[in-house]
Every structure is written in structure tokens, then in C-alpha cells.
Amino acid sequence: MLEEKLQKELVSALKEHNEDKVAAIRSIKAAIQTEKTNGKFHELTDADVIKIINKQIKQRQESIDIYNGAGRKELADKEAAELKYLEEYVPKKFDSKELSHIIQEIIKENGITSINGRGIIMKVLSQKYAGQYDGKEANDIIVGEFIGNTQG
């Protein structure tokens, strides 16, 4: 499980005195704990953990932009260093071309003929490819597929 891997990586990073990696992993572990105890205690799947890490990645990217805009390069550099370690724990994101191809395959496999099948496409994407695509981009591609088909 990804949680177990994170724990081992944390111990290793502590031994190596790698402060940025320790900070990155601790932030993930804290977010996991918050999620587990949110309402009631429950186990998280690797897909849940990947979603948490992706949220952390997005927060770091936003912080980097804010710090750079405010002329706080040292803080932006620290966020960027932690971001590098966070990205190690999530699958590589599909580029637009790959995502478009996957969506076209899902449409064919499920016999979807209209935009009304968008929910099915998104469900298949989230089940098979959790954390590997941008949801807004996927939605834009799906809309483009059907708008393009009706105009063509």
C-alpha cells in the first residue's frame, strides 16, 4: 500500500536528513490522517491517497505562483523542493493526446453516442485512471468529442 511506502520513505528521509522530503511526506501523512478521522475512522485506498497527494501538489503549485508574484523566491524554492518529492508518489499524468485517445476508447467500448454519456466516461476514467488525468481537461475533451461529431 502507498501509505506503508510513505512511512518507509519517511524513515529513510529522516535518516538521510533530507528536510524537504521529510516535510513533503509529513504533509501527506497529516492530510491522510485528517481524511481518516473526518467524520469517522476509515481506511483509505491507494486511489484515495493519490487524490490527497494531488491536492497537496496543487496547493504547492499555487503557493509557488503566489510567492514568486510577491518576490519571495526563497519560499517559492522551498515549496518547489517539496513539490518535487510529492510528484514521486503519483502516477504520471496523461498529456492531452493520450487522454483524448483513452476517452475515445471508452466511448467506443461503451457504445456512447451523445454527451449524455459523459457520466459513464468520467466514472470509467476515475476507476481505471485515478490521479492520472485532469478532470477539467477530460470534460473539455468529452464535450469536444460530441460537439465535433455533431458539426462534422
DRENVOTI-330994 format. One line per field, with one value per residue: residue number from 1; x, y negated, z of N, C-alpha, C, O in turn. Coordinates in steps of 0.2 Angstrom, whole numbers. Layout:
N
i	c(NUM, ...) $
n_c1	c(X, ...) $
n_c2	c(Y, ...) $
n_c3	c(Z, ...) $
ca_c1	c(X, ...) $
ca_c2	c(Y, ...) $
ca_c3	c(Z, ...) $
c_c1	c(X, ...) $
c_c2	c(Y, ...) $
c_c3	c(Z, ...) $
o_c1	c(X, ...) $
o_c2	c(Y, ...) $
o_c3	c(Z, ...) $
***
This chain:
152
i	c(1, 2, 3, 4, 5, 6, 7, 8, 9, 10, 11, 12, 13, 14, 15, 16, 17, 18, 19, 20, 21, 22, 23, 24, 25, 26, 27, 28, 29, 30, 31, 32, 33, 34, 35, 36, 37, 38, 39, 40, 41, 42, 43, 44, 45, 46, 47, 48, 49, 50, 51, 52, 53, 54, 55, 56, 57, 58, 59, 60, 61, 62, 63, 64, 65, 66, 67, 68, 69, 70, 71, 72, 73, 74, 75, 76, 77, 78, 79, 80, 81, 82, 83, 84, 85, 86, 87, 88, 89, 90, 91, 92, 93, 94, 95, 96, 97, 98, 99, 100, 101, 102, 103, 104, 105, 106, 107, 108, 109, 110, 111, 112, 113, 114, 115, 116, 117, 118, 119, 120, 121, 122, 123, 124, 125, 126, 127, 128, 129, 130, 131, 132, 133, 134, 135, 136, 137, 138, 139, 140, 141, 142, 143, 144, 145, 146, 147, 148, 149, 150, 151, 152) $
n_c1	c(4, 2, 2, 10, 22, 25, 27, 39, 48, 48, 55, 67, 70, 72, 83, 92, 93, 85, 77, 67, 61, 56, 47, 38, 33, 28, 18, 9, 5, -1, -12, -18, -21, -30, -41, -44, -50, -60, -76, -78, -68, -59, -53, -41, -40, -27, -30, -37, -27, -19, -27, -27, -13, -12, -20, -12, -1, -6, -9, 4, 9, 1, 5, 18, 17, 11, 20, 31, 26, 25, 38, 45, 56, 64, 54, 46, 55, 57, 44, 44, 54, 49, 38, 43, 46, 33, 28, 33, 26, 14, 5, 11, 4, -8, -4, -13, -15, -14, -24, -36, -36, -38, -51, -58, -57, -65, -77, -80, -79, -90, -101, -106, -115, -119, -117, -124, -118, -108, -106, -104, -92, -83, -84, -78, -65, -61, -61, -52, -41, -37, -31, -22, -26, -32, -47, -55, -49, -52, -66, -67, -62, -71, -83, -79, -77, -91, -97, -89, -93, -106, -106, -98) $
n_c2	c(6, -11, -20, -13, -13, -26, -28, -21, -28, -40, -37, -33, -46, -54, -48, -51, -65, -73, -86, -93, -82, -75, -85, -86, -72, -72, -81, -75, -64, -70, -75, -63, -58, -67, -66, -52, -53, -62, -64, -50, -36, -28, -17, -21, -19, -16, -24, -34, -40, -45, -55, -64, -67, -73, -84, -91, -93, -102, -113, -116, -121, -132, -140, -142, -150, -161, -165, -168, -179, -188, -191, -182, -173, -163, -156, -151, -143, -133, -127, -122, -113, -103, -100, -93, -80, -76, -74, -62, -52, -50, -44, -47, -60, -60, -66, -78, -72, -58, -57, -60, -50, -39, -42, -42, -28, -23, -28, -21, -7, -7, -11, -24, -37, -50, -66, -64, -53, -57, -55, -42, -40, -48, -41, -28, -33, -38, -26, -18, -26, -34, -49, -51, -60, -76, -82, -93, -95, -82, -83, -94, -88, -78, -85, -91, -80, -77, -88, -91, -80, -82, -93, -89) $
n_c3	c(0, -3, 8, 17, 10, 10, 24, 26, 17, 24, 36, 30, 24, 35, 41, 31, 33, 25, 23, 15, 9, 20, 25, 15, 15, 28, 27, 18, 26, 37, 30, 26, 38, 43, 34, 36, 49, 47, 51, 53, 57, 44, 32, 19, 2, -11, -21, -15, -7, -17, -23, -12, -12, -24, -22, -13, -21, -30, -21, -18, -30, -32, -21, -25, -36, -30, -20, -29, -36, -26, -24, -16, -17, -10, -2, -12, -18, -8, -8, -21, -20, -11, -18, -29, -22, -19, -31, -34, -29, -36, -50, -67, -76, -89, -106, -116, -129, -126, -116, -124, -133, -124, -119, -131, -134, -122, -126, -137, -132, -124, -131, -132, -138, -137, -128, -116, -111, -104, -90, -88, -95, -87, -75, -78, -81, -69, -61, -68, -70, -60, -53, -64, -73, -78, -72, -77, -90, -95, -96, -105, -116, -119, -121, -133, -141, -144, -148, -159, -167, -170, -178, -188) $
ca_c1	c(0, 5, 3, 16, 28, 26, 30, 46, 51, 49, 60, 73, 72, 74, 90, 97, 92, 83, 72, 62, 57, 53, 42, 33, 29, 24, 11, 4, 3, -6, -18, -21, -24, -36, -46, -46, -54, -65, -82, -77, -62, -60, -46, -41, -37, -21, -33, -39, -21, -16, -31, -24, -7, -13, -22, -6, 3, -10, -8, 11, 9, -2, 9, 24, 15, 9, 27, 35, 22, 26, 45, 48, 59, 66, 48, 44, 60, 56, 38, 46, 58, 44, 33, 47, 45, 26, 26, 36, 21, 8, 6, 12, -2, -8, -5, -19, -16, -15, -31, -41, -36, -42, -58, -61, -58, -70, -83, -81, -81, -97, -106, -109, -116, -120, -114, -127, -114, -102, -105, -101, -85, -80, -84, -73, -59, -59, -60, -46, -35, -37, -25, -18, -28, -35, -54, -57, -47, -56, -73, -67, -61, -78, -88, -76, -79, -98, -98, -86, -96, -112, -104, -94) $
ca_c2	c(0, -18, -23, -9, -15, -33, -28, -18, -33, -45, -34, -34, -53, -56, -45, -55, -72, -76, -90, -94, -76, -74, -90, -83, -66, -73, -85, -70, -59, -74, -76, -57, -57, -72, -62, -46, -55, -66, -61, -43, -32, -23, -15, -24, -15, -20, -30, -40, -43, -48, -61, -68, -69, -78, -90, -94, -96, -108, -118, -119, -125, -139, -143, -144, -156, -167, -168, -171, -185, -193, -192, -178, -167, -158, -152, -148, -137, -128, -124, -118, -107, -98, -98, -88, -74, -74, -71, -55, -47, -50, -42, -52, -62, -59, -73, -79, -67, -52, -57, -60, -43, -35, -44, -39, -21, -22, -30, -15, -2, -8, -12, -30, -41, -58, -70, -61, -48, -60, -52, -35, -41, -50, -35, -24, -36, -38, -19, -15, -30, -39, -53, -51, -65, -82, -82, -98, -94, -77, -86, -98, -83, -74, -90, -92, -74, -76, -94, -90, -74, -84, -98, -86) $
ca_c3	c(0, -3, 15, 20, 7, 13, 31, 25, 14, 29, 40, 26, 23, 42, 42, 27, 35, 19, 26, 10, 8, 27, 26, 10, 17, 34, 25, 15, 31, 40, 26, 26, 45, 43, 30, 40, 55, 45, 52, 56, 55, 39, 28, 13, -4, -14, -26, -10, -5, -23, -23, -7, -14, -30, -19, -10, -27, -32, -16, -18, -36, -31, -17, -29, -40, -25, -18, -35, -38, -21, -24, -10, -20, -5, 0, -18, -19, -3, -10, -27, -17, -8, -24, -32, -19, -19, -38, -35, -27, -40, -57, -72, -79, -97, -109, -119, -134, -123, -113, -129, -135, -119, -119, -137, -132, -118, -129, -142, -128, -120, -136, -130, -144, -135, -122, -110, -108, -100, -83, -89, -97, -81, -70, -80, -80, -62, -59, -71, -71, -54, -52, -70, -78, -75, -73, -82, -96, -98, -98, -111, -122, -120, -124, -139, -145, -146, -152, -166, -170, -172, -183, -194) $
c_c1	c(4, 7, 9, 22, 30, 30, 38, 50, 53, 55, 67, 75, 74, 81, 95, 97, 90, 76, 66, 58, 53, 47, 36, 29, 25, 17, 6, 1, -2, -12, -22, -25, -31, -42, -49, -51, -59, -72, -81, -71, -63, -53, -47, -37, -31, -24, -35, -32, -18, -20, -28, -17, -7, -16, -16, -1, 0, -9, -1, 12, 6, 2, 16, 22, 14, 16, 31, 32, 24, 34, 48, 51, 61, 60, 46, 49, 59, 50, 40, 50, 54, 39, 37, 46, 38, 25, 29, 31, 14, 10, 7, 5, -2, -8, -11, -21, -18, -22, -36, -41, -40, -49, -61, -62, -64, -77, -85, -83, -88, -102, -109, -109, -118, -117, -118, -123, -108, -101, -102, -94, -81, -79, -78, -66, -57, -58, -53, -40, -35, -30, -20, -20, -31, -43, -57, -55, -51, -63, -72, -66, -68, -82, -85, -78, -86, -100, -95, -90, -103, -111, -101, -99) $
c_c2	c(-6, -21, -20, -12, -22, -33, -25, -24, -39, -43, -35, -42, -56, -54, -49, -62, -76, -80, -92, -88, -74, -79, -88, -77, -68, -77, -80, -66, -63, -74, -69, -56, -61, -68, -56, -48, -60, -63, -54, -40, -28, -22, -19, -19, -19, -25, -36, -44, -47, -55, -66, -71, -74, -84, -94, -97, -102, -114, -121, -123, -132, -143, -146, -150, -162, -170, -171, -178, -190, -194, -188, -172, -161, -153, -148, -142, -132, -124, -120, -112, -101, -96, -92, -81, -72, -71, -64, -50, -46, -47, -48, -54, -62, -66, -73, -74, -60, -52, -57, -53, -38, -36, -41, -31, -19, -23, -24, -9, -1, -10, -19, -34, -48, -60, -67, -56, -50, -57, -46, -35, -43, -45, -30, -27, -36, -31, -17, -19, -36, -42, -54, -56, -71, -82, -87, -97, -88, -79, -90, -93, -80, -79, -91, -86, -75, -83, -94, -85, -77, -90, -95, -83) $
c_c3	c(0, 3, 18, 17, 9, 20, 30, 22, 19, 34, 36, 25, 30, 43, 37, 28, 29, 21, 22, 9, 14, 27, 21, 12, 23, 32, 22, 21, 36, 37, 26, 33, 46, 39, 33, 46, 54, 46, 56, 54, 50, 35, 22, 8, -7, -18, -21, -9, -11, -24, -18, -9, -20, -27, -16, -15, -29, -28, -17, -25, -36, -27, -20, -33, -36, -23, -23, -36, -32, -20, -18, -13, -16, -3, -6, -19, -14, -5, -16, -25, -15, -14, -28, -29, -19, -26, -39, -33, -31, -47, -62, -75, -86, -100, -113, -125, -131, -120, -118, -132, -131, -119, -126, -137, -128, -121, -134, -138, -125, -125, -135, -137, -143, -129, -116, -107, -104, -93, -83, -90, -91, -76, -72, -80, -73, -59, -61, -70, -66, -53, -58, -75, -74, -77, -78, -89, -99, -100, -104, -117, -124, -123, -131, -144, -148, -150, -159, -170, -173, -177, -189, -199) $
o_c1	c(10, 12, 13, 27, 36, 34, 42, 56, 58, 59, 72, 81, 79, 85, 100, 100, 92, 71, 60, 51, 47, 41, 30, 23, 20, 12, 0, -5, -7, -18, -28, -30, -36, -48, -55, -56, -63, -74, -84, -69, -68, -49, -52, -33, -30, -21, -34, -32, -15, -17, -28, -16, -4, -14, -16, 1, 4, -8, 0, 15, 9, 3, 18, 26, 16, 17, 34, 36, 24, 36, 54, 48, 61, 61, 44, 47, 60, 50, 38, 49, 55, 38, 33, 45, 37, 21, 26, 31, 10, 15, 5, 1, 3, -10, -15, -26, -22, -26, -41, -47, -44, -53, -67, -67, -68, -82, -91, -88, -91, -108, -115, -105, -119, -114, -115, -124, -104, -95, -98, -89, -75, -74, -75, -62, -51, -54, -50, -34, -33, -25, -15, -18, -33, -44, -61, -59, -53, -65, -77, -69, -69, -86, -89, -79, -87, -104, -98, -90, -105, -116, -101, -96) $
o_c2	c(-6, -24, -23, -13, -24, -37, -28, -25, -42, -47, -38, -43, -60, -58, -51, -66, -81, -77, -91, -88, -72, -76, -88, -77, -65, -76, -80, -65, -60, -74, -69, -54, -59, -68, -55, -44, -62, -59, -54, -42, -23, -27, -19, -16, -25, -31, -41, -50, -53, -60, -72, -77, -80, -90, -100, -102, -107, -120, -127, -128, -136, -149, -152, -155, -168, -176, -176, -183, -196, -197, -190, -166, -156, -147, -142, -136, -126, -118, -114, -107, -95, -90, -87, -76, -66, -66, -60, -44, -42, -48, -53, -49, -62, -71, -68, -71, -57, -47, -54, -51, -34, -31, -39, -29, -15, -19, -21, -6, 4, -11, -20, -35, -52, -56, -68, -54, -46, -55, -44, -32, -40, -45, -28, -23, -35, -31, -14, -17, -41, -39, -57, -57, -70, -81, -85, -98, -88, -77, -89, -95, -79, -77, -91, -87, -73, -82, -95, -86, -75, -91, -98, -80) $
o_c3	c(3, 4, 21, 20, 10, 21, 34, 24, 19, 35, 39, 26, 30, 45, 39, 25, 28, 21, 24, 9, 14, 29, 23, 12, 24, 35, 23, 21, 38, 40, 26, 33, 49, 42, 33, 47, 58, 41, 62, 48, 50, 35, 19, 9, -5, -19, -23, -9, -10, -26, -19, -8, -20, -30, -16, -15, -31, -30, -16, -24, -38, -28, -19, -33, -38, -23, -22, -38, -34, -15, -16, -12, -17, -2, -6, -21, -16, -5, -17, -28, -16, -14, -30, -33, -20, -26, -43, -35, -29, -49, -60, -77, -90, -97, -113, -125, -133, -120, -117, -133, -133, -119, -125, -139, -129, -120, -134, -139, -124, -123, -136, -141, -148, -125, -110, -102, -102, -91, -79, -87, -89, -72, -68, -77, -72, -54, -58, -70, -67, -53, -58, -81, -69, -83, -82, -93, -105, -105, -108, -122, -130, -128, -136, -150, -154, -154, -164, -176, -178, -182, -194, -204) $
***
